[in-house]
């Protein structure tokens, strides 16, 4: 079947040219003059293509007058200038073939507006709505822009393991992977004996590809991962998913300052790209979801990112007249309300917060000379707070060994990671960005479950 996508017809179609289009009916309006207006969308863009079907078509009364929202059709016709409002061109149909019917009594997308809560219950049909088709196109464009950003800079795209034996974050909130019958798992000394399991040891779904990415960074210079990660955190909130995608670059011969420079350039290029390549969809989000998404992105593309130390940030927050839900004290992790206050009320733009207390950061972050803080960075933006977290990695063997022990981890589980500090260690750095949180920020959607095609959350394993 040869067809022309509606996006191409609307953007580059030639008046008088003949096209074959296929898609799903959005609306049908009948005129007293013996013809009907049928709007069709194929998902290639937000706009639909209006076609005019007159009573001269052989199946006008038998099929076209029975078309309902959700039916799929193939239409052949000639492109013409439209005399009606709302569209510049329309297709004068020579033939319309019904490919699949949709029963109007049971098809759940008859109304123009549905709540997002309802649409989550029909995840197999919600891509047909304006909001979720726009999310899918923006997600696709942002993924393409992410790869372009790193490829243009000579980074190697690395596929890190999804099944792992290590816990990068040390939090323990990991999904177990096993072939055991859970009702009859072998035990030894009162514990499950994994020696006879598939891998011969406990295995988990990864929470991050960072540690493995460091292996290749310390051999090839600059690498990045972009793949699924998993966290068994029983949080049923609008900000958490059990399965999500992470972007994680790792750079050899790089310090904290270089890490910040790359992160800022990364965000600016992604925002500029989506504004350029997804303007119709972004206009939709700006009109119907959040009227500030386009102005916010445009501002971030042009603004400088102010760098503050964690200590400076805490001092500012403690002197603030604002009443926070969570108290601010040096040594406590900052909440989104604190991060947003710094961005929105103090700086008036994005902030990079650095040098956090080592007790609240991961074991792999490089300790500063003061012995109290680490070379960590969090990139904060208005409306959500942290959007990127990263650090210069600890490159000293003895310091790393001490940090691993201090985190309550077993050094023998990280022998290979320690080896990297024994054989040609170099300063290196990297960061992580949650892809879904970035899409949330760009689209203005308030629930993270609405920016991933099939959300995995506690109690939800649909599809």
C-alpha positions as CSV (number, residue, x, y, z in Angstrom):
1,X,0.0,0.0,0.0
2,X,1.5,3.3,-1.1
3,X,0.4,6.4,0.8
4,X,1.4,9.9,1.6
5,X,1.5,10.9,5.2
6,X,-0.9,13.7,6.1
7,X,2.0,15.8,7.5
8,X,3.6,15.8,4.1
9,X,0.4,16.6,2.3
10,X,-0.2,19.6,4.6
11,X,3.4,20.9,4.5
12,X,4.5,20.2,1.0
13,X,1.4,19.1,-0.9
14,X,0.9,20.5,-4.4
15,X,-2.5,22.0,-5.4
16,X,-3.9,19.9,-8.2
17,X,-1.8,16.8,-7.3
18,X,-3.3,13.5,-6.6
19,X,-2.7,11.8,-3.3
20,X,-3.6,8.6,-1.5
21,X,-4.0,9.0,2.3
22,X,-4.9,6.6,5.0
23,X,-6.0,7.2,8.6
24,X,-8.7,7.3,11.2
25,X,-11.8,9.4,11.0
26,X,-12.0,12.1,13.5
27,X,-15.3,13.7,12.4
28,X,-17.9,13.6,9.7
29,X,-20.3,16.5,8.8
30,X,-23.0,16.1,6.2
31,X,-24.2,19.0,4.0
32,X,-27.7,19.4,2.6
33,X,-26.0,19.8,-0.8
34,X,-25.3,16.1,-1.1
35,X,-21.7,15.9,0.2
36,X,-19.9,15.3,3.4
37,X,-16.8,16.7,5.1
38,X,-14.6,13.9,6.6
39,X,-11.6,14.8,8.7
40,X,-8.9,12.2,8.9
41,X,-5.8,11.9,11.0
42,X,-2.9,9.4,10.6
43,X,-0.8,10.4,13.6
44,X,2.0,12.0,11.5
45,X,1.0,15.5,12.8
46,X,-1.5,17.1,15.1
47,X,-3.7,18.5,12.3
48,X,-6.1,16.3,10.4
49,X,-6.8,16.5,6.6
50,X,-10.3,17.5,5.6
51,X,-11.7,15.7,2.6
52,X,-14.9,16.3,0.6
53,X,-16.9,13.3,-0.4
54,X,-19.9,13.9,-2.6
55,X,-22.9,11.8,-3.4
56,X,-21.4,10.8,-6.7
57,X,-19.1,8.3,-5.0
58,X,-20.4,4.8,-5.4
59,X,-20.4,4.0,-1.7
60,X,-21.6,7.4,-0.5
61,X,-24.9,6.3,1.0
62,X,-23.9,2.7,1.8
63,X,-20.7,3.5,3.7
64,X,-19.6,7.1,3.8
65,X,-22.7,8.3,5.5
66,X,-22.1,5.6,8.1
67,X,-18.6,6.7,9.0
68,X,-18.0,7.4,12.6
69,X,-15.1,8.5,14.8
70,X,-12.5,5.8,14.9
71,X,-13.2,4.2,11.5
72,X,-10.1,3.7,9.3
73,X,-10.2,4.6,5.6
74,X,-8.2,4.9,2.5
75,X,-8.9,7.9,0.3
76,X,-7.7,8.9,-3.1
77,X,-8.3,12.5,-4.3
78,X,-6.9,15.8,-5.6
79,X,-5.6,18.5,-3.3
80,X,-7.4,21.8,-3.6
81,X,-7.4,25.1,-1.8
82,X,-10.0,25.2,1.0
83,X,-12.7,27.8,1.1
84,X,-13.6,26.9,4.6
85,X,-12.1,28.2,7.9
86,X,-9.5,26.2,9.8
87,X,-7.6,24.6,7.0
88,X,-5.7,25.9,3.9
89,X,-6.2,22.8,1.8
90,X,-8.6,19.9,1.5
91,X,-8.8,16.7,-0.5
92,X,-11.5,16.3,-3.1
93,X,-12.1,12.5,-2.8
94,X,-12.3,10.4,-5.9
95,X,-12.8,7.2,-3.8
96,X,-13.0,6.4,-0.1
97,X,-12.5,2.8,1.0
98,X,-13.5,1.7,4.5
99,X,-10.6,-0.4,6.0
100,X,-12.1,-0.9,9.4
101,X,-15.3,0.0,11.2
102,X,-15.6,1.3,14.7
103,X,-18.9,0.7,16.6
104,X,-20.0,4.1,17.9
105,X,-21.9,2.4,20.8
106,X,-18.7,0.9,22.2
107,X,-15.8,3.0,20.9
108,X,-14.7,5.0,24.0
109,X,-13.2,8.0,22.2
110,X,-16.5,9.5,20.9
111,X,-16.2,12.6,23.1
112,X,-13.7,15.4,22.2
113,X,-12.4,15.7,25.8
114,X,-11.6,12.9,28.3
115,X,-9.8,13.0,31.6
116,X,-6.3,11.8,31.7
117,X,-7.3,9.4,34.5
118,X,-9.8,7.8,32.1
119,X,-7.4,7.6,29.2
120,X,-4.8,5.8,31.4
121,X,-7.4,2.9,31.6
122,X,-7.4,2.6,27.8
123,X,-3.7,3.0,27.1
124,X,-4.1,1.0,23.9
125,X,-6.4,3.7,22.4
126,X,-5.1,6.9,24.0
127,X,-2.5,7.5,21.3
128,X,-5.4,8.4,19.0
129,X,-6.1,11.5,21.0
130,X,-4.5,14.9,20.3
131,X,-2.6,15.0,23.6
132,X,-1.0,11.6,23.5
133,X,-0.2,11.6,19.8
134,X,1.5,15.0,20.5
135,X,3.4,13.5,23.4
136,X,4.6,10.6,21.2
137,X,5.9,13.0,18.5
138,X,7.6,15.2,21.0
139,X,9.2,12.2,22.8
140,X,10.4,10.9,19.4
141,X,11.9,14.3,18.4
142,X,13.6,14.7,21.8
143,X,15.1,11.2,21.6
144,X,16.4,12.0,18.1
145,X,17.9,15.3,19.4
146,X,19.6,13.6,22.3
147,X,21.4,11.2,20.0
148,X,22.3,14.0,17.7
149,X,23.8,16.1,20.5
150,X,26.1,13.3,21.6
151,X,26.9,12.0,18.2
152,X,27.9,15.5,17.0
153,X,30.4,15.6,19.8
154,X,32.0,12.3,19.1
155,X,30.4,10.3,22.0
156,X,30.0,6.5,21.6
157,X,26.5,5.2,22.2
158,X,26.8,2.4,24.7
159,X,24.3,-0.4,25.6
160,X,24.8,-1.1,29.3
161,X,23.2,-4.2,31.0
162,X,19.6,-4.3,32.0
163,X,20.3,-7.3,34.2
164,X,23.0,-6.5,36.8
165,X,24.5,-7.8,40.0
166,X,25.4,-4.4,41.4
167,X,23.3,-1.6,43.0
168,X,24.6,1.7,41.6
169,X,22.7,3.9,44.1
170,X,23.1,1.7,47.1
171,X,19.4,2.1,47.9
172,X,18.4,-1.5,47.6
173,X,15.1,-0.7,45.8
174,X,15.7,-3.1,42.9
175,X,13.6,-5.7,41.1
176,X,14.9,-9.3,41.5
177,X,15.5,-11.5,38.4
178,X,15.3,-15.2,38.9
179,X,14.3,-18.5,37.3
180,X,13.4,-20.0,40.6
181,X,9.9,-21.2,41.4
182,X,9.2,-18.7,44.2
183,X,7.2,-21.3,46.1
184,X,10.1,-23.7,46.1
185,X,13.3,-21.7,46.1
186,X,16.3,-23.5,47.4
187,X,17.6,-22.3,50.7
188,X,20.9,-22.3,52.6
189,X,21.3,-21.2,56.2
190,X,17.8,-19.8,56.1
191,X,18.3,-17.7,53.0
192,X,17.6,-18.2,49.3
193,X,20.6,-20.0,47.8
194,X,21.2,-18.3,44.4
195,X,24.2,-20.5,43.6
196,X,21.9,-22.8,41.5
197,X,20.0,-19.9,39.9
198,X,20.5,-18.9,36.3
199,X,23.4,-16.5,37.0
200,X,24.7,-18.3,40.0
201,X,24.2,-15.2,42.1
202,X,21.5,-12.6,43.0
203,X,20.5,-10.6,39.9
204,X,18.5,-7.4,39.5
205,X,17.1,-5.1,37.0
206,X,19.4,-2.1,36.7
207,X,18.7,1.3,38.3
208,X,21.5,2.9,36.3
209,X,24.0,2.2,33.6
210,X,26.5,4.6,35.1
211,X,29.0,2.2,36.6
212,X,29.3,0.1,33.4
213,X,29.5,3.3,31.3
214,X,32.5,4.3,33.4
215,X,34.3,1.2,32.1
216,X,34.0,2.3,28.5
217,X,34.7,6.0,29.3
218,X,38.0,5.0,30.8
219,X,38.9,3.3,27.6
220,X,37.2,5.3,24.9
221,X,36.9,8.8,26.3
222,X,33.3,9.9,26.0
223,X,30.3,7.6,26.0
224,X,26.6,7.8,26.7
225,X,23.8,5.4,27.5
226,X,20.1,5.9,26.8
227,X,18.0,3.1,27.9
228,X,15.4,1.7,30.4
229,X,16.1,1.6,34.1
230,X,14.0,0.2,36.9
231,X,13.3,1.1,40.5
232,X,11.2,-0.9,43.0
233,X,10.1,2.1,44.9
234,X,6.5,1.7,46.2
235,X,5.6,5.3,45.4
236,X,2.2,5.8,43.8
237,X,2.7,9.5,42.9
238,X,2.6,11.7,39.8
239,X,6.4,11.8,39.8
240,X,7.4,8.2,40.0
241,X,7.6,5.2,37.6
242,X,8.9,1.7,38.2
243,X,10.2,1.6,34.6
244,X,11.7,4.7,33.0
245,X,14.4,5.8,30.6
246,X,17.7,7.5,31.5
247,X,20.3,9.5,29.6
248,X,23.7,9.0,31.2
249,X,26.9,10.4,29.6
250,X,30.3,9.6,31.1
251,X,33.4,11.5,30.2
252,X,37.1,10.7,30.8
253,X,39.5,13.6,31.4
254,X,36.6,15.7,32.6
255,X,36.1,17.6,35.9
256,X,33.0,19.1,37.5
257,X,33.3,22.3,35.5
258,X,33.3,20.4,32.2
259,X,30.4,18.3,33.4
260,X,28.4,21.4,34.1
261,X,29.3,22.9,30.7
262,X,28.1,19.8,28.9
263,X,24.9,19.5,30.9
264,X,23.9,23.1,30.2
265,X,24.7,22.8,26.5
266,X,22.7,19.6,26.4
267,X,19.6,21.1,27.8
268,X,19.8,24.2,25.6
269,X,20.1,22.2,22.4
270,X,17.3,19.8,23.3
271,X,15.0,22.7,24.2
272,X,15.9,24.6,21.0
273,X,15.4,21.5,18.9
274,X,11.9,20.7,20.2
275,X,10.8,24.3,19.8
276,X,12.0,24.2,16.2
277,X,10.9,20.7,15.1
278,X,7.6,20.3,17.1
279,X,6.1,23.7,16.8
280,X,2.6,22.6,16.1
281,X,2.6,20.2,19.0
282,X,4.2,22.7,21.4
283,X,1.6,25.3,20.4
284,X,-1.0,22.7,21.4
285,X,0.6,22.1,24.8
286,X,1.0,25.8,25.3
287,X,-2.7,26.4,24.5
288,X,-4.4,23.5,26.3
289,X,-2.0,22.2,29.0
290,X,0.3,24.9,30.3
291,X,0.5,28.4,28.8
292,X,4.0,28.9,30.1
293,X,5.8,25.9,28.4
294,X,7.0,27.8,25.3
295,X,8.0,31.0,27.1
296,X,9.9,28.9,29.7
297,X,11.8,26.9,27.1
298,X,12.6,30.0,25.1
299,X,14.0,31.7,28.2
300,X,16.1,28.7,29.2
301,X,17.7,28.5,25.7
302,X,18.9,32.1,26.1
303,X,19.6,32.3,29.9
304,X,22.8,31.7,31.8
305,X,22.7,29.0,34.4
306,X,23.8,30.4,37.7
307,X,26.2,28.2,39.8
308,X,25.7,28.2,43.6
309,X,27.2,25.9,46.2
310,X,24.9,23.8,48.3
311,X,26.1,25.9,51.3
312,X,25.2,29.1,49.6
313,X,21.8,27.7,48.7
314,X,21.1,26.6,52.2
315,X,22.1,30.0,53.6
316,X,19.7,31.8,51.1
317,X,16.9,29.4,52.0
318,X,17.3,29.8,55.8
319,X,17.1,33.6,55.4
320,X,14.0,33.4,53.2
321,X,10.7,34.8,54.4
322,X,9.0,31.9,52.7
323,X,7.5,29.2,54.9
324,X,8.6,25.8,53.6
325,X,6.9,22.5,54.3
326,X,10.3,20.9,54.9
327,X,12.8,22.6,57.2
328,X,16.1,23.7,55.7
329,X,19.3,22.6,57.5
330,X,22.8,22.1,56.3
331,X,23.2,18.3,55.7
332,X,19.6,17.7,54.7
333,X,18.7,16.9,51.1
334,X,16.8,19.7,49.4
335,X,13.2,19.2,48.3
336,X,11.6,20.4,45.1
337,X,10.0,23.4,47.0
338,X,13.5,24.6,48.0
339,X,14.9,24.0,44.5
340,X,12.1,25.9,42.9
341,X,12.4,28.8,45.3
342,X,16.0,29.2,44.4
343,X,15.2,29.2,40.6
344,X,11.9,31.2,40.6
345,X,12.2,33.6,43.5
346,X,15.9,34.2,44.0
347,X,17.8,33.7,40.7
348,X,14.9,34.1,38.3
349,X,16.2,31.3,36.1
350,X,18.1,28.0,36.1
351,X,20.6,27.1,38.8
352,X,23.4,24.6,39.1
353,X,23.9,23.6,42.7
354,X,27.3,22.0,43.5
355,X,29.3,20.7,46.4
356,X,26.7,18.7,48.4
357,X,27.4,17.1,51.8
358,X,29.0,13.7,51.2
359,X,26.6,11.9,53.6
360,X,23.6,12.6,51.3
361,X,25.3,11.7,48.0
362,X,26.4,8.4,46.4
363,X,29.6,6.6,47.2
364,X,31.1,7.2,43.7
365,X,31.2,11.0,43.9
366,X,34.6,12.6,44.4
367,X,35.3,14.1,47.9
368,X,36.4,17.7,48.0
369,X,39.5,18.7,49.9
370,X,37.3,19.9,52.8
371,X,36.5,16.2,53.5
372,X,32.8,17.2,54.1
373,X,31.4,17.8,50.6
374,X,31.6,16.0,47.2
375,X,31.9,17.3,43.7
376,X,28.2,16.8,42.9
377,X,26.0,18.9,40.8
378,X,22.2,19.2,40.4
379,X,20.8,21.3,37.6
380,X,17.6,23.0,38.7
381,X,15.0,24.6,36.5
382,X,11.8,26.5,37.2
383,X,8.6,24.7,37.8
384,X,10.1,21.3,38.7
385,X,13.5,21.8,40.4
386,X,16.1,19.1,39.7
387,X,16.3,17.9,36.2
388,X,19.9,16.6,36.0
389,X,22.0,15.1,38.7
390,X,25.7,14.3,38.3
391,X,29.2,14.6,39.7
392,X,32.9,14.3,39.2
393,X,33.6,10.6,40.0
394,X,36.0,9.5,42.7
395,X,39.2,8.5,40.8
396,X,41.4,7.7,43.9
397,X,41.5,4.0,44.8
398,X,41.8,4.5,48.6
399,X,39.2,7.2,48.8
400,X,36.7,5.1,46.8
401,X,37.3,2.0,48.9
402,X,36.6,4.0,52.0
403,X,33.4,5.4,50.5
404,X,32.2,1.9,49.5
405,X,32.7,0.6,53.0
406,X,31.1,3.7,54.5
407,X,28.0,3.1,52.4
408,X,27.6,-0.4,53.9
409,X,28.5,-2.1,50.6
410,X,30.9,-5.0,50.1
411,X,34.1,-4.1,48.4
412,X,34.4,-7.5,46.8
413,X,31.2,-6.8,44.9
414,X,32.9,-3.7,43.3
415,X,36.3,-5.2,42.6
416,X,36.1,-4.4,38.9
417,X,35.0,-0.8,39.7
418,X,38.0,-0.4,42.0
419,X,40.3,-1.8,39.4
420,X,39.5,1.2,37.2
421,X,41.2,3.3,39.8
422,X,44.3,1.0,39.9
423,X,45.1,0.9,36.2
424,X,45.5,4.3,34.6
425,X,42.9,6.2,36.6
426,X,42.0,9.7,35.3
427,X,39.6,12.5,36.4
428,X,36.2,11.7,35.0
429,X,32.6,12.9,35.3
430,X,29.1,12.3,34.2
431,X,25.4,12.9,34.9
432,X,22.0,11.3,34.6
433,X,18.8,12.7,33.3
434,X,15.4,11.1,33.6
435,X,13.9,11.2,30.1
436,X,10.2,11.2,31.3
437,X,10.8,14.1,33.7
438,X,12.3,16.0,30.8
439,X,9.3,15.3,28.7
440,X,7.0,16.4,31.6
441,X,8.9,19.7,31.8
442,X,8.7,20.3,28.1
443,X,5.0,19.5,27.6
444,X,3.7,20.8,30.9
445,X,1.9,17.6,31.7
446,X,1.6,17.2,35.5
447,X,1.6,13.4,35.7
448,X,4.6,11.3,34.6
449,X,2.3,8.5,33.6
450,X,1.1,10.6,30.7
451,X,4.5,11.0,29.0
452,X,5.5,7.3,28.7
453,X,3.5,5.0,26.4
454,X,2.8,2.3,28.9
455,X,3.4,3.4,32.5
456,X,4.6,0.8,35.0
457,X,3.6,1.8,38.5
458,X,2.7,-0.1,41.8
459,X,-0.3,-2.4,41.0
460,X,-0.3,-1.6,37.3
461,X,1.1,-4.0,34.7
462,X,-1.3,-3.4,31.9
463,X,-0.1,-4.4,28.4
